[in-house]
Amino acid sequence: MNTLALQVQEGLGRDPHAGEIFCFRGRKGDLVKLLWHDGVGMSLYMKRLEAGKFIWPVSQGGTSVQISAAQLGYLLEGIDWRNPRWTQRSEKAG
Protein backbone atom coordinates (compact mmCIF):
# COMPACT_ATOMS: atom_id res chain seq x y z
CA MET A 1 0.00 0.00 0.00
CA ASN A 2 2.77 2.41 0.83
CA THR A 3 4.39 1.96 -2.58
CA LEU A 4 1.10 2.65 -4.36
CA ALA A 5 0.40 5.66 -2.13
CA LEU A 6 3.85 6.98 -2.99
CA GLN A 7 3.13 6.52 -6.71
CA VAL A 8 -0.08 8.51 -6.29
CA GLN A 9 1.72 11.28 -4.44
CA GLU A 10 4.88 11.55 -6.50
CA GLY A 11 3.80 10.19 -9.88
CA LEU A 12 0.37 11.81 -10.12
CA GLY A 13 0.89 14.74 -7.77
CA ARG A 14 -2.30 13.79 -5.86
CA ASP A 15 -3.02 13.26 -2.18
CA PRO A 16 -3.62 9.52 -1.53
CA HIS A 17 -5.41 10.44 1.74
CA ALA A 18 -8.01 12.73 0.11
CA GLY A 19 -10.68 10.02 -0.28
CA GLU A 20 -10.32 9.39 -4.01
CA ILE A 21 -10.06 5.83 -5.34
CA PHE A 22 -6.89 5.14 -7.30
CA CYS A 23 -6.89 2.12 -9.61
CA PHE A 24 -3.78 0.34 -10.90
CA ARG A 25 -3.51 -2.50 -13.41
CA GLY A 26 -0.93 -5.26 -13.31
CA ARG A 27 1.50 -5.80 -16.19
CA LYS A 28 -0.37 -8.77 -17.63
CA GLY A 29 -3.70 -6.94 -17.50
CA ASP A 30 -5.45 -9.60 -15.41
CA LEU A 31 -4.85 -7.92 -12.02
CA VAL A 32 -6.27 -4.68 -10.69
CA LYS A 33 -5.53 -2.90 -7.39
CA LEU A 34 -7.66 -0.14 -5.86
CA LEU A 35 -6.26 2.14 -3.20
CA TRP A 36 -8.29 4.55 -1.11
CA HIS A 37 -8.33 6.26 2.24
CA ASP A 38 -11.73 6.32 3.95
CA GLY A 39 -10.83 8.88 6.58
CA VAL A 40 -9.86 6.22 9.12
CA GLY A 41 -7.26 4.19 7.28
CA MET A 42 -5.81 3.16 3.94
CA SER A 43 -7.49 0.24 2.17
CA LEU A 44 -6.30 -1.94 -0.69
CA TYR A 45 -8.58 -4.06 -2.87
CA MET A 46 -7.12 -6.54 -5.35
CA LYS A 47 -8.86 -8.63 -7.99
CA ARG A 48 -7.41 -11.07 -10.50
CA LEU A 49 -9.44 -12.40 -13.44
CA GLU A 50 -9.25 -16.14 -14.00
CA ALA A 51 -9.61 -15.62 -17.75
CA GLY A 52 -9.20 -12.56 -19.94
CA LYS A 53 -7.94 -9.10 -19.14
CA PHE A 54 -9.39 -5.95 -17.66
CA ILE A 55 -10.48 -3.41 -20.29
CA TRP A 56 -8.37 -0.40 -19.37
CA PRO A 57 -9.06 3.22 -20.35
CA VAL A 58 -6.51 4.90 -22.58
CA SER A 59 -5.12 8.20 -21.36
CA GLN A 60 -4.42 11.09 -23.70
CA GLY A 61 -1.30 12.27 -21.87
CA GLY A 62 -0.12 8.90 -20.62
CA THR A 63 -0.74 9.64 -16.95
CA SER A 64 -4.17 9.24 -15.38
CA VAL A 65 -7.80 8.94 -16.48
CA GLN A 66 -10.93 9.73 -14.49
CA ILE A 67 -13.82 7.28 -14.85
CA SER A 68 -17.31 7.21 -13.36
CA ALA A 69 -18.47 4.88 -10.60
CA ALA A 70 -20.48 2.93 -13.19
CA GLN A 71 -17.43 2.52 -15.43
CA LEU A 72 -15.39 1.33 -12.44
CA GLY A 73 -18.11 -1.23 -11.66
CA TYR A 74 -17.97 -2.56 -15.23
CA LEU A 75 -14.18 -2.61 -15.16
CA LEU A 76 -14.11 -4.65 -11.93
CA GLU A 77 -16.57 -7.16 -13.38
CA GLY A 78 -14.41 -7.62 -16.48
CA ILE A 79 -17.10 -6.07 -18.71
CA ASP A 80 -16.08 -3.89 -21.64
CA TRP A 81 -17.18 -0.60 -20.06
CA ARG A 82 -16.64 1.26 -23.35
CA ASN A 83 -19.61 -0.51 -24.92
CA PRO A 84 -21.80 -2.26 -22.31
CA ARG A 85 -24.77 -4.10 -23.78
CA TRP A 86 -28.05 -5.16 -22.26
CA THR A 87 -28.23 -8.90 -22.88
CA GLN A 88 -31.51 -9.81 -21.14
CA ARG A 89 -34.41 -10.34 -23.50
CA SER A 90 -37.46 -8.22 -22.98
CA GLU A 91 -40.74 -10.02 -22.32
CA LYS A 92 -42.16 -8.55 -25.54
CA ALA A 93 -39.52 -10.22 -27.71
CA GLY A 94 -40.75 -13.48 -28.96
Secondary structure, DSSP 4 states (H G I P E B T S, - for coil): -HHHHHIIIIIS---TTSS-EEEEE-TTSSEEEEEEE-SS-EEEEEEE-SSS----PPPSSSS-----HHHHHHHHHT--TTS----SPPTT--
